[in-house]
Amino acid sequence: MATPLHLDFERDIVELQRQIDGLLKTAEEKGIDVSDEVRILGRKLEVLREEIFQNLTPLEQVQVARHPKRPYTLDYISRIFTDWVELFGDRGFRDDGAVVGGWARLNGDSVMVVGHQKGRDMKENLWRNFGSPHPEGYRKALRLMSQAEKFRRPIITFIDTPGAYPGVGAEERGQAEAIARNLREMARLRVPVISLVIGEGGSGGALALGVTNRILMLEHSIYSVISPEGCAAILWRTADEREKAARALKLTSHDLFTRGIADEVISEPPGGAHADWDEAARRVKEVLSRHHQELKALDEQALVRDRQAKFEAIGEWEGKA
């Protein structure tokens, strides 16, 4: 389901921002002082954003996670890391634009960064396949993660996909096998691995980059085995029940943190990450750096045990006595 540039519940925010922009334009054209009015409206805008975004329903959280103005993986990479060198191809079939990866430095430390990437316009979205990888995207990701392990370098993954591409060609080239191999091999990696859900975390397409020591989530991101629309279509045979499905899936960052799946929720700027890319990146960098330092202190065996114990602890077992 396409997401408009401004969501329904953002209308009051957009209108207030237009008033501020209009005042500033008038001030520039006529040379008058409107600083007091702008300051009052600016404060009102901050309060309005905070009130609205603190009381979002699960379905509204889904809409924010899909917001087309939200920063994507490459936007975070350019703001958080230095010396970024992108690497391409799976050495088997082709390069997949839906997955990006390469070497970079986090606070001077060499790390491997891998993530899903969506497009900003139709041309780029066709190249990026709307952030839905083919199997070669996951094979590229695994190639880069294996390279990082070879050189004993930490791995950071950015998760933002509606799910793996379900097309015939992708299935013919082993989509399920590629995802399953990533799950197995990521569980064995002998280096620190951190994942960050920055938007949508959809199904196995997200999990293929998510078997990590730490799962971090931005406040308005989501992580789920299926989309609310897909869930509603299966259970109620109509996507109109997507709001009910969103509540039942427990897919918000706070739901997942409460259940011990997400290790930390990173607060977003007022109005969401799409309202202030630089501030969102600053907050992400601060949390990433802290977890990176904590994991650096563990040896290889401890890292593998830590990762496996994390996933073994997820969920509940029921059995007859």
Secondary structure, 3 states (H helix, E strand, C coil): CCCCCCCHHHHHHHHHHHHHHHHHHHHHHHCCCCHHHHHHHHHHHHHHHHHHHCCCCHHHHHHHHCCCCCCCHHHHHHHHCEEEEEECCCCCCCCCCCEEEEEEEECCEEEEEEEECCCCCHHHHHHHHHHCCCHHHHHHHHHHHHHHHHCCCCEEEEEEECCCCCCHHHHHCCHHHHHHHHHHHHHHCCCCEEEEEEEEEEHHHHHCCCCCCEEEEECCCEEECCCHHHHHHHHCCCHHHHHHHHHHHCCEHHHHHHCCCCCEEECCCCCCHHHCHHHHHHHHHHHHHHHHHHHHCCCHHHHHHHHHHHHHCCCCCCCCC
